[in-house]
Amino acid sequence: MPSSKSSTKKSSTKGSSTKPLLISAGVALAAITLGLVSWQATSPNGAGSAGSGSGAVAAPRTDPAAELKALARRESGDKLAVGRADAPVVLIEYSDFKCGYCGKFARDTEPELVKKYVADGTLRIEWRNFPIFGAESEAAAKAAWAAGQQDRFDAFHAAAYAGGSKEKGFAEPRLVELAREAAVPDLERFKADMAGEQAAAALQKDQEEGYRIGVTSTPSFLLNGRPIAGAQPLDTFTAAIAKAKAEAAKQ
């Protein structure tokens, strides 16, 4: 499957009664108050690219506003982030553990970005849990957050996105198994955190942020406020990071 695609799914009418409202209100708010994010798919050379509502680097019609850049939390204690809080480039990733394209990005591209740019202080990656495939997606997101409370988010993330992992599902026994694979030290605490109010609140915060700026598919990214839609090839990200770094150096 081409890596330029991303996954989309409408919220179930049997799910949370607030989610459809959040989606519609969020898209409207993005259009009215920001008017900046265009998730329209374009390839790096400007040509169109096919995909499930997304494609290559999105082309904002205007400069991506300070409001979008400000979505980077840059919190030194953020358990769902890697890289220096003061890195010149921040990549925000909205993803779902049941999304095949998110898994492709996590396996094929993200490790190279970490090795090349996070290690030298250029890049910070902040993950946002953005489950769109129902109850198991939401459970996996809460489990990832819970693993993060014991500083094992990265390891859980890698285990959950490993080849063939999503096909096994994300029921609670499987999530505990993934936590064990990720060497989460206290599994009882992990299970309690996963089911707790803080996990639900953290998930809601990430979802509302994504809905507010019009994210409807995964993976979706903001790189220093500029949208990138879909699991693009490594070259797309390296070019975007180089450009963002150069722009940051001029400021």
N, C-alpha and C positions, 0 to 999 in steps of 0.2 A: 504494500500500500504506500502511496506517496506520502512523504513526511510533511508535506505542506498542509495537510488537512488537520482539522481538530474535531473534537467530539461535541455534539450538541444533544440536548434532550429537554423536552418540555416537562415542567413540574406536574406531578400527578394531581388530579383534582381530589384524590383521596388522601393526600399528604397534608402537611401543615397548612392551615387556612391562611397563614400570613405570607407564605412563599409566593403565590401568584401575585399578591398585592405588592410585595417587595419588588418583584421583577418588573411589573408594569410601572410602578412608581419610580423605580430606580432608573429605568430607561428614559422615562419622561424627564426626570430631574437632570439626567446627564444631558439630554437634548436642550433643556431650557436654561439651566444654570451654567453648565460648562460649555456645551456647544463645541467641544474641542476634539473628543475622541472619535476618530473614524476607524472602525474595525473593518473597513472595506479592504479586501485582499488585493495587494499588488505585489509582484515579484520584485527582487532587488533592482532589476533593470527597468522597472516601471510597467512591465506587461502584466496583464491579468493572470491570476492563478486559481485553478479550480479547488474547491474544498467545501466542507460542510459549514457554509456560512463564514468561512475564514480562509486565509491563505498565507502569503508571505508578509513582509513588513507592511503594516497598515500605514496609509498615507493621510495624516491629519490635514484637514483643509486649512487650518491655521496652526501657528506654533503651539505646541502642547502646553499650555498654561502652567504657571507656578503651582496651581492647585493640584495638578496631577503629579508634579515632581514632589510635592509635599506629602503625598501618600506614603513615601518611604519613611518608615518609622524611625529608623536609625537608633534603635534602643540597644544599648550595649548588652543588656541582659536578655535580649529576645531569644527564646529557645528555638524558634523556627527560622533562624537566620544564620548565615555563615559570612565571614568577612568583617573587615573593620567597619565600625559605625561611621567613620569619617571617610570611607572610600569615595573616590570621585564619581564612581558609576554604581548605581543601584538597579538591580534587576528584580522586579516584583513578579512572582509567578503565581497565577491562579490555576489550581489543578485539582484533579479528582483521582483517587487511587483506582477507580474502576475504568478510567479512561486509557484506552490503548495507546493513543498518541502521547499522552502524558508519560506513560511508561517508556515509550521509545525515546522521548527527550531525556528522561531520567537516566536511561542506560547508555545512550549513544552520545549525547551532547553535553549534558550537565557536568559529568566528571571532567571533561576536557576544559570546560570553563573554570571549574574550581582549580584544576591543576595549573592552568595558564594565568588566570587573572585574579582569583581570590588569593592564591598563595603570595602573589607579589603586591597585594594591597590595592590593586586597581578596582576590583569588583566586590560588591556585597550582594548576596542573594537573599531575598526575603520571601518565604513561602506563605501563601494564603490558601487555606483549605476552602475549596469551592466545589463541594459535592453536588452533582446534578443528576446522578443515576440512582436516587432513592435511598432507602434506609441503610443498606450496606455501605454505600458511599459515605453517608453521614457517620456511621459507626467507625469506619476506618479513619475518617478525619479526626474524630475524637480520640481514637486510639493513638494516632500519630502525635496529637497534642499531649496526651498523657505520657507517652514515651519521652517527649521533649522535657517534661518536668523532671526527669531523671537524666537529662543530658544525653538521651539516646535517640533524638529525633532523626538525625542523619542516618543512623544504622537501621532504624525502623523504616524510614523512607526507602532505603536501598532494598531491604528485604521485601517490602510490599510491592515494589515496582520490578522485582526480579522477573525474568522470563517465566511465564506460566503461573505466576502468583495470583493474578486476578481471577484466573479460571477456577481457582480453588474457593473463591468467595471470601467474604469478610464477616462471617458469623463470629460470635464472641470466642468460641474455642480456637478458631483460626487466628484471630487477633492476638490472643494470648500466646499462641504458638509463634507468631511473628515477633512478639515482644521478647520471647525467649531467644529466638534467633538473633535478635538485635542486642542481646545481653543486657536487657533492662534488669537492674539488680533486684528490685522489690516488686514482684508480680502482684502481690496483694494490693499494694499501693497503686500500681498501674491500673488494676481493675476498678478500684474505687475512684481514681481520678477520671478514668474513661467515662464512668457513669455519673460523674458529679456535675454540679451546676456551673463550675468554672469552665469546664470543657465545652459545655453547651453555649455559654456566653462568648467564649473565644471564637467558636465556629460561627455564631451569629454575626459577630463583628466583621469577620472576614467576608462572609456572604453579603452582608449589607454594603460593604465597601465595593465589592465587585458589581453588584446589581446597580449601585448608584452611578457607576461610570459606564454602564451598558454592556458589561461582560455577559455573554450568553453561551460561550463555548469554552472548552478546555483542550489543550492549555492555552492560556492567554497571558501576555506579558506586558509590563511597562518597563522600559529601560530609560531611566532618567526622564520619565514622563511620556516617552514616545511609545505608542502601541506596537507590539509585534504579535501577530495572530498565528497560532498553530505551531507544530513541532518542526520548526524550520531547520535547515542544515546548519552545521557548525559555522560555515563561512558567513551566513547571514548574521549570526550573533557576533562573530569576531569583527565584522565590518561595523556593525552598530556600536559595539563597545569602543572601538578605536575612534569613531566619530564623536561619541559622547565624552570620552576622555579628553580629546582635543578641545572640545567646546568648554569643558569644565576648567581646563587650564587657562583659558582666556578670561574667565570670570574673576 
